[in-house]
Amino acid sequence: MALPGIGEPRRALIVYAVAILSFLGGVRWGVALGYENQQQAGRDYALAVIPALVGWAAALMSAPADLWTLAVAFLLVGLLDYGMSCRTVAPEWYGNLRLALSAAVTLALAAAALA
């Protein structure tokens, strides 16, 4: 099933980005499972669902808003994931990795949006 008005490479990029955003939400959910503080866990469970919803909404948008929305989503999720390492609920290496990967993905999506 093709998304209206976009070519195959662009569609593949969008679908892959949505899948990865969903995966990143799942990582946050998994980290929250280990919390003893249920209020903190509840907040992170709610935050875990947002990346998938934003990705789904972006997939329904027209160009170039779709890729710009995904770029901003990856940037924000990367910063939030870095925050988990700052709060020591995730390892420091994970926060550093997420910052680096989020920067690369954000730049790639922005480049695709400008192309």
N, C-alpha and C positions, 0 to 999 in steps of 0.2 A: 504494500500500500504506500503510495507516494504522498508526501505532503504537498499540497497545491503550491505551484509557483516556484519550487526550488529544485535544483539539480541533485543528482545522486551524491556527489561528494559533500555538499552542504548538508543534505539530509543525514548522511552517515555521521558527520561531525556532531550535529544536534542530538541525534539519538544516543551516541556514545557519551556525550556530555551529560545528558539526562541520567543515563545509567550510572555514571560515576558519581554524580551528585547524590543519587539515591544511596549508593554504597557508602558515601561519606556520612550521610545521616545515620546509616546503620552502625557505623563505627561509634558515633556519639551515643547511640542507644546502648550499645554494648558496654561502653565505659560507664554509663549511668547505672547499669545493672549492679556494679560493684559499690555504689554509694551507700553509706549507712544513713546519711541524712536524706529522708524521703522528700523534703521540700526541694532540695538541690536536685535530686533525681527527677522529680516531676518537671522541673524547669528544663532539664536537659532532654527528657523524653519529648517534650513539646518542641524544643529546638531541633531534635533529630528528624522530625517529620517535615519541617519547612523546606530543606533543600529539594526533596523530591517534588513537593508541591510547586515550588518556584520553577524547577526544571520542566515539569509538565505544562505549566502556564507558558513558559518560554517556547516550548515546542508548538504551541498553538498560535504564537505571534507571527507576524510577517517580518520579512527582512527589512532593515538590519536590527530591529528591536530584539529579535530572538537571540542573536549572538551577543549583543550588548548585555542583555539580561543575564545570560549564562556567565559572561565574563565577570560581571559584578557579583553574581552569586558565588562563583568560585573564590573570588577575592575575600568576600565576607566569611565564607565557611572556613577558608584558610586561617583568617585572623581569629575566628572563634576556636578553631582547633589548636592554634598556638596558645590561646588562653587556657586551654585545658592543661597544657604542659606547665604554664606559669602557675596554675593552681595546684600543681603536682598530682593531678588525677590521671595524667598521661605522662609517659616518659619524655624527657627533654628532647631526645632525638626525634620523637614523633612531631613535636611542635616545630622544630627546625626543618624537618623534611616537608611538612605541610606548607610552611611558608615558601620554601623554594619551589615546590611543585605548583602551588597556587599562583605564584608569580609567573611561571612558565605557561601555565594553562590560560591565565588571564591575558597574557600577551598574545598567545596563539589565537584565542577567540576574538580578541580585538583586531588582530591582523586580518582574520577571516571576515569580520564584519566590515572592514574597510575595503576589502578586495572586491 
